[in-house]
Amino acid sequence: MPSWLLTEFGLWLLAAASLLVAVALSRLDARRAAAALGWVAFAAFAAGALTWMLRDTYAHHYAHKEHALRLSYWGSYREHEMWKEIVAAFRRRHPDIPVKQEYITDRYEGKIQQLLLADDAPDVMLFQDEPFPRFVASGKFEPLDGHCTTPGLEIHLDRDYWHTAVRSFRHDGQAYGIPIWGGQCMVIYNRAAFRQAGVPEPPERWTVDDFLATCRTIAADTDGDGRLDRYGFLIPGWVYWLPFHYAFGATYLDPTRTRWTLWGPEAEASYTFWRDLRHRYHVSPHRDELTEGGTVAFMTGRVAMFVSGPWAMPPLNEAGVDYDVAHIPSGPGGHGTRVTWDALMMFAGSKKRAWAWRFIHFATSLPAQQIVARFQRSVPALKAAGPAFVGQNPKVHAQRFIDAFDYARIQPITVHWSLMGREVGSALDLMLDNKHSPSKTLHDIAASRHLRECFTMPDTAGP
């Protein structure tokens, strides 16, 4: 059958022909045949009309699925612009490979999970390290070690990429993701607030005692109304507190990630310091003491420091904030910070694996990684792109993000990561509001029935 017969023109031509024959049959008193052809004419006309109305919509959402490489990602609109540049650069190098960008702005993990279950996932997916252990067990991700040796498209993971980035996407000794970007939690500080308080900026190396002294000097009632107008530090959530947790020698899980280790004097010292920043020293605002969000409070100088990663820099750069980056303070337990990574994964059911690997290879190579560096969204995973990342923002000590890889630690991620966040977070809310002591908070977490079903927990019956 000629393909043009299935277009709106072909369907309307069929409708017209059927109608003419139906009219002729009705004049010959062949009424039943005429009626049948009349219905054929109506159906053909309606099908033609629907084809005409919905053709562009279908082409936009569906028609390219089989003929283009599908790429999915999340992020801000600025990150979407970065992806557009990466894809455009890829297309210049590979004009024969069409790319369909699937920008998912909300509930990314849930939507990707649905697509994986339906075996309709994009060929290439951006993925975070936190959900990786839970998803990799599904068998829906393509192992990539074999692709890394493709002639002309080789990737040397252990040689060219940051060690923690590579480790974050290995499972049973096999690489399932090629890291594209990431970063560590660092102290971001407002230079103007430091100048107003007459406090020297953080040195290259400092301790938690130095950090506390700085916070106490910065926190001030500048207008004499009995309320603080400037705070030293914004209290973070449990994941962003990990760097300070390490400084006190505390951990959440043992190296096997099966035994719960958030227990004992180190953990209690960490949690006590955390709570005391707000309630004993009052260098961090209570929940009801800020009339603006944390980001706005930092931009206006009401809060001098907070913990975040390189992803905090683009909005600060755009707002023209005079800020800088400091290393995480060390403590009695040593030095450490949280590092997190994103990677590109390949759908195991993809019918375009060769195209998918070409794109992954390009997006994690130096030309594309230099685009990542220019947008400052994260530290490029490729070591060779580090200088481009540092040079893009000369007003900031961006080199410290690179130097911090020497003491950065992979997060204690397991398949139960979301559960950990819920159980720890709910207990910490009570402690940070000074309703529970650090000791009781640790006890309540260790006694969690849900955590006990997943990890070997400490004995909470003792003193």
C-alpha positions as CSV (number, residue, x, y, z in Angstrom):
1,M,0.0,0.0,0.0
2,P,1.4,3.4,-0.9
3,S,2.3,5.3,2.2
4,W,0.5,8.5,1.0
5,L,-2.8,6.7,1.4
6,L,-2.3,6.9,5.2
7,T,-1.9,10.7,5.1
8,E,-4.8,13.1,5.6
9,F,-4.8,13.7,1.8
10,G,-5.1,10.0,1.1
11,L,-7.8,9.4,3.7
12,W,-9.8,12.3,2.4
13,L,-9.4,11.0,-1.1
14,L,-10.7,7.7,0.1
15,A,-13.6,9.4,1.8
16,A,-14.6,11.3,-1.4
17,A,-14.3,8.2,-3.6
18,S,-16.4,6.1,-1.1
19,L,-19.0,8.8,-1.0
20,L,-19.3,9.0,-4.8
21,V,-19.7,5.2,-5.1
22,A,-22.3,5.3,-2.3
23,V,-24.3,8.0,-4.1
24,A,-24.2,5.9,-7.3
25,L,-25.3,2.7,-5.5
26,S,-28.2,4.5,-3.8
27,R,-29.5,5.5,-7.3
28,L,-29.4,1.8,-8.2
29,D,-31.5,1.0,-5.2
30,A,-28.5,-0.9,-3.6
31,R,-29.2,0.9,-0.3
32,R,-27.4,-1.5,2.1
33,A,-24.2,-1.3,0.1
34,A,-24.6,2.5,-0.2
35,A,-25.1,2.8,3.6
36,A,-22.0,0.8,4.2
37,L,-19.9,2.8,1.9
38,G,-21.3,6.0,3.5
39,W,-20.0,4.9,6.8
40,V,-16.6,4.1,5.2
41,A,-16.5,7.6,3.8
42,F,-17.3,9.1,7.2
43,A,-14.6,7.1,8.9
44,A,-12.0,7.9,6.3
45,F,-12.9,11.7,6.6
46,A,-12.8,11.6,10.4
47,A,-9.4,9.7,10.4
48,G,-8.0,12.3,7.9
49,A,-9.2,15.2,10.1
50,L,-7.6,13.6,13.3
51,T,-4.4,13.0,11.4
52,W,-4.3,16.6,10.2
53,M,-5.0,18.0,13.8
54,L,-2.7,15.7,15.8
55,R,0.2,15.1,13.3
56,D,2.5,17.7,14.8
57,T,1.8,16.7,18.4
58,Y,2.5,13.1,17.6
59,A,5.7,13.9,15.8
60,H,6.9,16.0,18.7
61,H,6.2,13.5,21.4
62,Y,6.4,10.1,19.7
63,A,7.6,9.9,16.1
64,H,11.3,10.5,17.0
65,K,11.5,7.8,19.6
66,E,12.5,5.2,17.1
67,H,14.7,7.4,15.0
68,A,16.5,9.6,17.5
69,L,18.7,9.0,20.5
70,R,16.7,9.8,23.6
71,L,18.4,11.7,26.4
72,S,16.8,12.5,29.7
73,Y,17.9,14.8,32.5
74,W,16.6,17.1,35.2
75,G,17.7,20.5,36.6
76,S,17.1,24.2,36.5
77,Y,16.5,26.0,33.2
78,R,20.1,27.2,33.3
79,E,21.2,23.5,33.4
80,H,18.8,22.9,30.5
81,E,20.7,25.6,28.6
82,M,23.9,23.7,29.4
83,W,22.5,20.5,28.0
84,K,21.4,22.3,24.8
85,E,25.0,23.4,24.3
86,I,26.4,19.9,24.9
87,V,23.9,18.4,22.5
88,A,24.6,21.0,19.9
89,A,28.3,20.4,20.1
90,F,27.7,16.6,19.8
91,R,25.5,17.1,16.8
92,R,28.2,19.2,15.1
93,R,30.6,16.2,15.6
94,H,27.9,13.6,14.7
95,P,25.4,15.2,12.4
96,D,24.1,11.8,11.5
97,I,22.8,11.1,15.0
98,P,19.6,13.0,15.9
99,V,19.1,13.6,19.6
100,K,15.7,14.0,21.4
101,Q,16.1,15.8,24.7
102,E,13.6,14.8,27.3
103,Y,13.9,17.5,30.0
104,I,12.0,16.2,33.1
105,T,11.4,19.0,35.5
106,D,9.6,17.3,38.3
107,R,9.7,13.9,40.1
108,Y,12.6,12.7,37.9
109,E,13.3,9.4,39.7
110,G,9.7,8.4,39.8
111,K,9.2,9.0,36.1
112,I,12.4,7.3,35.1
113,Q,11.3,4.3,37.3
114,Q,8.0,4.1,35.4
115,L,9.8,4.2,32.0
116,L,12.2,1.5,33.1
117,L,9.4,-0.7,34.3
118,A,7.6,-0.2,30.9
119,D,10.9,-0.9,29.0
120,D,10.4,2.5,27.4
121,A,13.3,4.3,29.1
122,P,15.5,6.9,27.3
123,D,18.7,5.5,25.7
124,V,20.9,7.7,27.9
125,M,19.8,8.9,31.4
126,L,21.4,11.3,33.9
127,F,21.4,9.6,37.3
128,Q,22.4,10.5,40.8
129,D,24.5,8.4,43.1
130,E,21.9,8.3,45.9
131,P,19.3,6.2,44.0
132,F,21.8,4.2,42.0
133,P,22.1,1.2,44.4
134,R,18.3,0.8,44.4
135,F,17.9,1.0,40.7
136,V,21.0,-1.0,39.5
137,A,19.6,-4.2,41.0
138,S,16.7,-4.0,38.4
139,G,19.0,-5.1,35.6
140,K,17.8,-2.2,33.5
141,F,21.2,-0.5,33.2
142,E,23.7,-1.5,30.6
143,P,27.2,-2.6,32.0
144,L,29.7,-0.2,30.4
145,D,33.1,-1.7,30.9
146,G,32.9,-3.4,27.5
147,H,31.9,-0.1,25.9
148,C,34.9,1.7,27.5
149,T,37.2,-0.3,25.2
150,T,35.4,0.6,21.9
151,P,38.1,1.4,19.4
152,G,38.3,5.2,18.9
153,L,35.8,5.7,21.7
154,E,37.8,4.5,24.7
155,I,37.3,5.8,28.2
156,H,39.9,5.2,30.9
157,L,37.9,5.6,34.1
158,D,40.5,4.9,36.8
159,R,43.1,7.1,35.0
160,D,41.1,10.1,33.9
161,Y,38.2,10.6,36.3
162,W,38.1,11.4,40.0
163,H,38.3,8.2,42.1
164,T,35.2,8.8,44.1
165,A,33.2,9.5,41.0
166,V,34.1,6.2,39.4
167,R,33.5,4.2,42.7
168,S,30.1,5.7,43.1
169,F,28.7,4.0,40.0
170,R,30.3,0.6,40.3
171,H,28.3,-2.5,41.3
172,D,29.8,-5.9,41.7
173,G,33.0,-4.7,40.1
174,Q,31.2,-3.5,37.0
175,A,30.8,0.2,35.9
176,Y,27.2,1.1,35.2
177,G,27.6,4.8,34.8
178,I,30.2,7.2,33.4
179,P,30.5,10.2,35.8
180,I,29.8,13.6,34.3
181,W,29.9,16.0,37.3
182,G,29.7,16.4,41.0
183,G,31.2,18.2,43.9
184,Q,31.8,18.3,47.7
185,C,30.1,20.2,50.5
186,M,32.2,23.2,51.4
187,V,31.7,26.3,53.5
188,I,30.3,29.1,51.4
189,Y,30.8,32.5,53.1
190,N,29.7,36.1,52.5
191,R,32.7,38.3,52.3
192,A,30.7,41.5,53.0
193,A,29.4,40.0,56.3
194,F,32.9,39.1,57.3
195,R,34.1,42.7,56.6
196,Q,31.2,44.2,58.5
197,A,32.0,42.0,61.5
198,G,35.7,42.8,61.3
199,V,36.5,39.1,61.0
200,P,39.3,37.7,58.9
201,E,38.3,35.4,56.1
202,P,38.7,31.6,56.8
203,P,42.3,30.4,56.3
204,E,43.3,27.5,54.1
205,R,43.2,25.3,57.2
206,W,41.0,25.8,60.2
207,T,39.4,23.7,63.0
208,V,35.8,23.5,64.4
209,D,37.0,25.6,67.3
210,D,38.1,28.3,64.8
211,F,34.8,27.9,63.0
212,L,32.8,28.4,66.2
213,A,34.9,31.4,67.2
214,T,34.3,33.0,63.8
215,C,30.5,32.3,64.1
216,R,30.4,33.9,67.6
217,T,32.2,37.0,66.5
218,I,29.9,37.5,63.4
219,A,26.6,36.9,65.2
220,A,25.5,40.3,66.4
221,D,22.6,42.6,67.3
222,T,23.6,45.5,65.1
223,D,20.7,47.8,65.9
224,G,20.4,47.2,69.6
225,D,16.8,46.0,69.7
226,G,17.7,42.9,71.6
227,R,17.4,40.6,68.6
228,L,20.2,39.2,66.4
229,D,20.4,40.8,62.9
230,R,23.4,38.8,61.7
231,Y,24.1,35.1,62.2
232,G,27.3,33.2,61.7
233,F,25.9,30.0,60.2
234,L,22.8,28.5,58.7
235,I,21.9,25.1,60.1
236,P,22.0,22.4,57.4
237,G,20.1,19.1,57.0
238,W,21.6,15.8,57.9
239,V,23.4,15.1,54.6
240,Y,25.0,18.5,54.5
241,W,26.1,18.0,58.2
242,L,28.2,15.0,57.2
243,P,31.4,17.0,56.8
244,F,31.2,18.2,60.4
245,H,30.1,14.7,61.5
246,Y,33.4,13.4,60.0
247,A,35.3,16.1,61.8
248,F,34.1,14.6,65.1
249,G,35.1,11.1,64.0
250,A,31.5,10.0,63.7
251,T,30.0,7.8,60.9
252,Y,26.6,6.4,60.0
253,L,27.6,2.9,58.5
254,D,30.6,0.6,58.6
255,P,32.6,0.0,55.4
256,T,30.2,-2.9,54.5
257,R,27.2,-0.5,54.8
258,T,25.3,-3.1,56.7
259,R,26.1,-2.2,60.4
260,W,24.8,1.1,61.9
261,T,27.6,3.1,63.5
262,L,25.8,6.3,64.5
263,W,26.4,5.7,68.2
264,G,28.9,6.4,71.0
265,P,30.7,9.5,72.2
266,E,31.8,10.8,68.7
267,A,28.3,10.8,67.4
268,E,27.0,12.5,70.5
269,A,29.7,15.2,70.3
270,S,28.8,15.9,66.7
271,Y,25.1,16.1,67.4
272,T,25.7,18.3,70.5
273,F,27.8,20.7,68.6
274,W,25.1,20.8,65.9
275,R,22.4,21.6,68.4
276,D,24.5,24.1,70.3
277,L,25.2,26.2,67.3
278,R,21.5,27.2,67.5
279,H,20.6,26.9,71.2
280,R,23.7,27.3,73.3
281,Y,25.8,29.7,71.3
282,H,22.9,31.1,69.2
283,V,25.1,31.7,66.1
284,S,22.5,30.0,63.9
285,P,18.9,31.3,63.6
286,H,16.0,29.5,65.1
287,R,13.2,28.5,62.7
288,D,11.2,31.6,63.4
289,E,14.0,34.1,63.3
290,L,14.4,34.5,59.6
291,T,11.7,36.2,57.6
292,E,13.4,35.2,54.3
293,G,14.7,31.9,53.0
294,G,18.2,30.8,53.7
295,T,19.6,31.7,50.2
296,V,18.1,35.2,50.5
297,A,19.4,35.6,54.0
298,F,22.9,34.7,52.8
299,M,22.8,37.0,49.8
300,T,21.7,40.0,52.0
301,G,24.4,39.2,54.7
302,R,22.0,38.2,57.5
303,V,23.7,34.8,57.5
304,A,27.5,34.7,56.9
305,M,28.1,31.1,56.1
306,F,26.3,27.9,54.9
307,V,27.3,24.5,53.7
308,S,26.8,23.6,50.0
309,G,28.5,22.5,46.9
310,P,29.5,24.1,43.6
311,W,25.8,24.0,42.5
312,A,25.3,27.0,44.9
313,M,27.6,29.2,42.8
314,P,25.6,30.0,39.7
315,P,22.8,31.8,41.5
316,L,25.3,33.7,43.6
317,N,27.3,34.6,40.5
318,E,24.2,35.9,38.7
319,A,23.1,37.9,41.8
320,G,26.5,39.5,42.1
321,V,27.1,38.4,45.7
322,D,30.6,38.9,47.0
323,Y,31.3,35.4,48.3
324,D,34.0,32.8,48.5
325,V,34.6,29.1,49.3
326,A,36.4,27.8,52.4
327,H,37.5,24.2,53.3
328,I,35.5,22.2,55.8
329,P,37.0,22.7,59.3
330,S,38.9,19.7,60.8
331,G,38.2,18.4,64.2
332,P,39.2,15.8,66.8
333,G,38.1,13.1,64.4
334,G,40.2,14.4,61.4
335,H,39.1,15.9,58.2
336,G,36.4,14.9,55.7
337,T,33.6,16.1,53.5
338,R,30.7,14.7,51.6
339,V,31.1,14.2,47.9
340,T,28.3,13.5,45.5
341,W,28.3,12.6,41.8
342,D,26.0,12.3,38.8
343,A,26.6,9.9,35.9
344,L,25.2,9.0,32.5
345,M,23.7,5.6,32.3
346,M,22.6,3.5,29.3
347,F,19.3,1.8,29.1
348,A,19.9,-2.0,28.8
349,G,17.0,-2.3,26.4
350,S,18.2,0.4,24.1
351,K,18.2,-0.4,20.4
352,K,20.7,2.4,19.8
353,R,23.6,1.3,22.0
354,A,26.2,2.4,19.5
355,W,24.7,5.9,19.3
356,A,24.2,6.0,23.1
357,W,27.9,5.2,23.7
358,R,29.0,7.9,21.3
359,F,27.0,10.4,23.2
360,I,28.2,9.3,26.6
361,H,31.8,9.3,25.3
362,F,31.4,12.8,24.0
363,A,29.5,14.3,27.1
364,T,32.2,13.0,29.4
365,S,35.2,14.1,27.2
366,L,37.1,17.3,27.4
367,P,35.1,19.5,25.0
368,A,31.8,18.8,26.7
369,Q,33.4,18.9,30.2
370,Q,34.7,22.4,29.5
371,I,31.1,23.4,28.8
372,V,30.2,22.0,32.2
373,A,33.1,24.0,33.7
374,R,31.9,27.2,32.2
375,F,28.4,26.8,33.6
376,Q,29.9,26.2,37.1
377,R,27.0,23.9,38.0
378,S,29.4,21.3,39.3
379,V,33.0,20.1,39.2
380,P,33.6,18.2,35.9
381,A,34.2,14.5,36.6
382,L,37.0,14.5,34.0
383,K,40.2,15.6,35.8
384,A,41.5,17.4,32.7
385,A,38.6,19.9,32.9
386,G,39.5,21.0,36.4
387,P,41.6,24.0,35.2
388,A,38.7,25.3,33.1
389,F,36.4,25.0,36.2
390,V,38.8,27.0,38.4
391,G,39.6,29.6,35.7
392,Q,36.0,30.4,35.0
393,N,35.5,32.1,38.4
394,P,38.7,33.9,39.4
395,K,37.1,35.9,42.2
396,V,36.4,32.7,44.1
397,H,38.8,30.1,45.5
398,A,37.3,27.4,43.2
399,Q,40.5,25.5,43.4
400,R,39.5,24.5,46.9
401,F,36.8,22.3,45.4
402,I,39.5,20.4,43.5
403,D,41.8,20.3,46.5
404,A,39.0,18.9,48.6
405,F,39.0,15.6,46.6
406,D,42.0,14.7,48.9
407,Y,39.8,14.4,51.9
408,A,36.3,13.9,50.4
409,R,34.3,10.7,51.2
410,I,31.6,8.9,49.4
411,Q,28.2,9.2,51.1
412,P,27.0,6.2,53.1
413,I,24.6,5.2,50.3
414,T,22.7,1.9,50.3
415,V,19.4,0.7,48.8
416,H,17.9,2.0,52.1
417,W,19.1,5.6,51.5
418,S,15.7,7.1,51.4
419,L,14.7,5.3,54.6
420,M,17.8,6.6,56.3
421,G,16.9,10.1,55.4
422,R,13.3,9.8,56.7
423,E,14.3,8.2,60.0
424,V,17.3,10.4,60.8
425,G,15.6,13.6,59.6
426,S,12.4,13.2,61.7
427,A,14.5,12.6,64.8
428,L,16.8,15.5,64.1
429,D,13.9,18.0,63.8
430,L,13.1,17.4,67.5
431,M,16.8,17.8,68.5
432,L,17.4,20.9,66.5
433,D,14.3,22.4,68.0
434,N,15.8,21.6,71.4
435,K,12.9,19.2,72.3
436,H,15.2,16.2,72.6
437,S,18.8,15.8,73.7
438,P,21.5,14.5,71.4
439,S,21.7,11.4,73.5
440,K,17.9,10.7,73.2
441,T,18.0,11.5,69.5
442,L,20.8,8.9,68.9
443,H,18.9,6.4,71.0
444,D,15.6,7.0,69.1
445,I,17.4,6.6,65.7
446,A,19.2,3.4,66.9
447,A,15.9,2.0,68.2
448,S,14.0,2.6,64.9
449,R,12.1,-0.5,64.0
450,H,12.5,0.4,60.3
451,L,16.2,0.8,60.5
452,R,16.5,-2.4,62.5
453,E,14.9,-4.3,59.6
454,C,17.7,-3.1,57.3
455,F,20.9,-2.8,59.3
456,T,22.7,-4.4,62.3
457,M,22.0,-1.8,65.0
458,P,23.8,-1.1,68.2
459,D,22.5,-2.3,71.6
460,T,20.4,0.5,73.0
461,A,19.7,-1.3,76.3
462,G,23.0,-0.2,77.9
463,P,23.8,3.0,79.7
